[in-house]
């Protein structure tokens, strides 16, 4: 099965792993210790992230280190970015509507 970046970010645990690894490379065990799910579950999430090209796992001695590959998150970022202006406009319109309601309520008090 071919995986892509959208599958990587679809799960909240994987998003948390991405965030965790964005600060530093960590061993598989250290990543697993940060979560309240089983180690096999974390291993499965790491495997999916690896298959999606979001992380690399490098073996150094007996340890396996997870390293983020942020460049491979670009397709998801670009897809989300295209909707940014649309949502900002809608939020601004909603804020204006709320301000109008607030003003009317103050006049009626």
N, C-alpha and C positions, 0 to 999 in steps of 0.2 A: 504494500500500500504506500502510495506517495503522500507525504505529509507536507503541509505548508505553514507559514508563519501564523496564519489565522487559527489553525488548530493549536498551535503553541500557546497563544494568548486566550484561547476560549475558556480555559479552566482557571479559576481563581488561585488555586495552589501553584500552578505553573507561573502565573503572573507574579505571585509572591516570591517564587524562586528566582525569576528574572530580576526582580527588584533587589533581592538579597545579593545576587551575584554581580549586580551592576556596581556595587561598592568594592568588591574584592573577590578574588578566586578563592574557593573553599573546597575542602575535601567533600566527597560524597557523604561521609559520616557526619561532618559538621553541618551540612545542609539538612540531613535527616533529623539531627538533634533540634533544629529550629522549629520543627513542626510536630503537631500532635497526631499525625497519621503514621501508619506503620512504615518501616523502612522499605519493605517491598513496594508499597504504594509510591513512596518518594523515588525509588529506583525506576519505576514505570514512568513517572513524570519526567525524570531526567532523560530517560531513553527517548521519549517523545520530543523533548526539547532538542536533543542531539539529532534526531532524525529530521527535525525541521531546520536544522542549521543554526539554532539560536545559541547553543553551547557546544563546547568541545570538552571532552574528558581526556586528560593526559595523565598517564601513569608515571609517578616518580617514586621509585622504590616500591614499598607496599601500599602507598597511598594513591588514590585516584582524585585528581583535582578537576573541578568544574570551572571552566573559563567562559565568560560571556562573549558572544560574537554580535555586538550591537548592530553592525552593518546589516545583518540579516533581518533586523526588525524594521528596516526602512519601508518595505512594501506596506506593512500595516500602518505605519506612521503616515505615509502618503495617502492611503485610503481614508484614514480618519481626518486628515487635514482638509480634504476636499469638502467636508461637512462643517468645518469650524465656522466659516462665515455665515452659513445658513442658520446654525444654532445660535450664534451670537446675535444675529438680527432678531430671531424669535425671542430670545431672552430679553433683549432691549425693549421689544414691543410689549412683552409681558410686564416688565418693570414699569413702563410708561402707563399701562393699564392700571396697575396696582396704585401708582401715584395718583392717578385720576380718581380712583375709588376712595383713596384716603382723603383727598382734598374734599370730595363731595361729603364724606362722612363728617369731616370737621365743620363744614358749613351747616350741616343739619343738626349739630349738637347744640 
